[in-house]
Amino acid sequence: MNFTGFNQTDHCLLFHCPERSVSTAVYVLLYVSAAAVVLLTVCGNLLIIISVCHFKQLHTPTNMLILSLAVSDFLVGLLVIPIAMIWMVESCWIFNSVFCLCFILTSYFFVSTSIYNVTLIAVDRYFALSNPFLYTKAVSVNTMCFVLLCDWCILISYNLAVHYFKRDFRSLVLCPGNCFSVLDEVWSLVHFLVIFVFPCAVIIILYAQVFFIAKKHATAIRDLNFQTRTQTSKNNISMKSERKAAKVLGIVVSMFLICLFPCCIYSLLGRFIEIEVGSFQKVLVLVYLNSTINPVIYALFYTWFRKCVKIILTFQILKTDSALMKVL
């Protein structure tokens, strides 16, 4: 986590491990709920990963973005959410300093990766709808995989650089019961612009354009259908498919922004006022929970995902040539 506007001494004095005040039944219920969230996140995203990787019909540039997002969400569910949930339930950091540093590095990296995966989804949808012919010609599965590989490499380099150049005894606060990172004013501003402002601005601007273009296409298709109902049926199906993909991914993007904005606001306010660790911690967990929400969205709106899940859970995926099964 990233805090600004505090000094280490104040943190160590103000924030300590409170005694657990909940009953044993509530305590157990909290851990069961946390385990359910982790299981849903890991299994849901794993099903997306298996589906996109296994079924050849799903090997499209857009689905490579969905795969990349699912991988980052899967790793959040596997490596970040369990620790964050334990910290919330215990109201105290119960692990050592090395584990704290690893937790900070992984949470920084996977959250930023998810943010930029969603940003690339917005760019992809805008390009596909604004210039479909050029998109089909220029963007292939291999091209998208290369872009995603560069994206992951750049983000891991950036996050390592942030923690390398700010490494001093003031940057990592390890007082008893707490684990968070404090950036100086310069790095705080840079990180805020790179991780929040720039990608969110791109997402909002491009998706505003996407919905404007989709509405324009819908009007054009309706007018064209009125003039000729037979000659353009194939193009109509293609355009409707693109608009449906934009709509579903728009829901994914919207939910992501809803989960991200509270953390964004808290990070901004942390530069001017004091914010309690527990309060910021809950807001940060909301960002992590977006990794749980995405598979639910796919299950609700993507028929191909429901078909793939059925094939996987009934072990039909073990059949010969199952990768060639029709799921769209």
N, C-alpha and C positions, 0 to 999 in steps of 0.2 A: 504494500500500500504506500501511497505517497501523501505526505503531509507537509504543508508549508505554513509559515507564520508561527511556528512553535520552536522552542529550543528543547534540547534533550533533557535538561534538568527539570523543566516544568512538566514534561511528559512523565518522567519517572516519579515525580512527586504527586501528580494529579491522577495518574492511571495505574491502578494496581489490581491484583486479582480479588474481586469481591467474593465473599462466601456464598456458596450456592444456597439460594433461598427457596427453590422449588421442591415439591415433594418427589419421592422416588418414582411414583407413577408418571408424573409429568416429565421427569428426567428421562425415563425409558421411552416415553412417547416421542420426545424430541429426537432421540437417537434413531428410533424406528423411522420417523419421518425423514430424517437426514439420509438414512440408508436407502429409503425409497427414491428420494431425489437423485442420489448417486446412481442407483440401478437404472432408473428411467433414462438418465442422461447418457450413461455408458451404452446400454443396450439399444436405445433408440438411434443414437448416432452410429453405432456399429452396424445396425441393419441398413442404414443409408450407405455406409462405406461398402458393405458386401454387395448391395444391390447395384450401385453404380459401377463397381469394379468388375462384377461377374457378368452381368447381362450386356451383351454387345450392343443391343438396341439403345442402351442408355449412354453410350460413348459419344456424347456431344460436347461442344465447348462449354455451353451453359452448365451442363451436369458436372463438368470438371470443377467448376466454381462451387457447386453444391457439395461435391466430394471434399474439396479443400476446407470448406466451412465445417463440414461434418467431422473431418479429422481434427481440426482445432477444437471443436466442441467436445469431441470424444476425449481428447487429452485434458481439457478443462475438467470434465466429469471424472476422469481417472486420477488426476494428479493435484488438482486445485480445490474442487468443491469438497472432497472429504475433509481436507485440513481446515478449510474455512468453516465448515459446519461444526467440526469438533471445537474450534476456537469460539464459535458463537455459543454453542451449548455450554461449554465450560466457563465462558466469560473470562478466559485466561489462556495465554500461550503456554502450553505444557511441554513443548519440544525445545531442543537445544538451539544454539545460535547458528550452527551450520545448517540445520534444517530450516531455520528462519530465512537465511540467505537464499537457499534453494527455492523456498516457497515464493519469495519476492520475485526472483528471476523468472520462474515459470509463470507466475500470474501476470507479470508485466508482459511477457512475450506472447502468451496465448490470448490474452485480452486484445493486445494490439493486432495480432494476426486475425482474430475474428473481425475486428473493426475494418481492417483493410480487405478482407474477403468480401464483406458486405459492400464495401466501396467498389470493388471490382465487379460485383453483381450489378450494381447501379450503372457502371460504365458499359458493361456488356449489354444490358437491356436497352440502354439509350442507343448504342451503336447498331444493335440488331433492328430496332424499330425505325431509327432515323435514316439508315442507309442499308436496307436488307440485302441488296445485291452485292455491294462491296463487302458486307459482313460475311456473307456466304463464301465469297471468293477469298477473302484475306484471313479469316479466322478459322483455323482448324483445331482439332483436338491437340495435336502436337504443339501448335503455337500457344494455345491456352496453357498447356502443361509447363511450357518454358516460362511464360509470364508468371505463373504461380510459383515456380521454383525460384525465380528472381525475387518475387515478393517475400517469400519465406526467408531467403538468405539476407535480403536487405533489412528486414525487421529484426532478425536475430542479431545481426551486426549492430544495428542501432541500439537495441536494448543492452547488449554487452558494453557498447561504448558509453552509454549513459551511466551505467554502474561502475565502469572503469574510471572514467574521468572525474566522477564525484566521490570516489572512494576515499573516505577519511573517517575518523571516529565520530564525526558529527552527522554523517549521512545515514548510518544504520543504527537505529535506536533499539537497544537490546536490554532495556531495564526489565526487571522481573515481571513476567506475565504479559509482555507486549512484544510485538514484532512488526515494525513498520519502517519505511524508508522516508527520510526527510531530504528534499532537494533544496538547493539554494535558489535564489530568486531567478537567476539566469536559466538554469536547467529546468526549473519549474515552468517558466514561460515557454521554453523551447518544447518541452514535453507536452504541455497543454495544447500548443499550436499543432504539433505533429500528430498527436494521438487523438485529440478531440476535435479541434476547430476545423482543420483542413479536411479530414475525411467526412465529417458531418456536413460541412458546406457542400462538398462534392455530391454526397448522397442526396441531400435535400434538393439541390438545384437540378441534378440530372433526373431524379424521379418526378419532379414537377414537369420537366420536359417530356418524360416518358408518358405520363398520363395525358398531357396535352396532345402528343402525337397519336396515342391510342384512340383518343376521342375523335381526332381528325380522321384517322383511318376508318373508324366505325361509321362515321358520316359518309365517307367516300364509298365504302362498301355498300352501304344502304342505298345510296344513289345509283351505284353501278348495277346493283341487283334489280333495281326498278327498271333499268333500261334493257338489261340482258341477263337472263337467269341461268343460262346454260354454259356460256363460254368462259365464265370466270369462277366456276365453282372450286376448282383446284387452288387458285390463288386465294380465294376467300377462306378456305380451310386453313391454308398456311398462315394468313394474316390473323385469323381468329386464334390459332395456336400460339402465335407470338404474343398476342394481347393477353391471352390467358396466363402464359408464363410470366408476363410482366405483372399481372394482377397478383398472382400467388407470391412471387418474389417481392412484390410491393408490400404484402402483408408481413413477410419475413423482415424486410427492412424497417417497416413501421414499428414492429414489436422490438426490434433491436434498438431503435432510437428511444423508445419509451423506457427501456431498461437502462440505456446509457446516459440519458440526460440528467437524471438525479446525481449520478456520480460526477458528471461533467460540472454541474452547478456546485456541488460540494468542493470539488477540486479548485474551482474559481474562488469560492468564498474563503477557502482555507488560506488564501494569500492575504486576507484582510482581517478575518476574525478567527477566534478559537473555535474549533469543532471537536466535539468529544469523539474519542476513538471508537466507542461502541456504536455511535450514530453513523459514522462514516463506514464502519465495518458492515452494517446492515445494507447500506446503499451499494457497497461494492459487491456484496453477495447477490444483489439483484442483477448486476451485470453478468455474474457467473450463471445465474438461473436462466438467462437467455439461451444458454447451450442446452437446457432441458426443454425449452419451449419449441425450438426449431423442429425437432422430429415430430412433435404433436401437430404442428402446422402442416408438415408434409403428409402426415397420415390423414388429416382432415380434407386436404385440398388436392392431393396428387393421387389419382387412381393407380398410376404405375407403381407408386410406393406401396400401396395396399396389396397389389398383386404380387409384388416382389416379397413382401413380408409373408404372405400366405405360402408362396413357393418355398421360402427358406424354412419356415416353421414346420411345414409338412414334409421336409427333407426331399422335396422334388429336385432341389438344387444339386443333389448327389447323382442325378440321372445323367447319362451320357448326352452331350449336346444341350444341356440345360441352359447354357449361356446363350443359345440361339432362340430360346423361348420368346414368344411375343408378349411384351408387357405394356406396350403403348396402345 
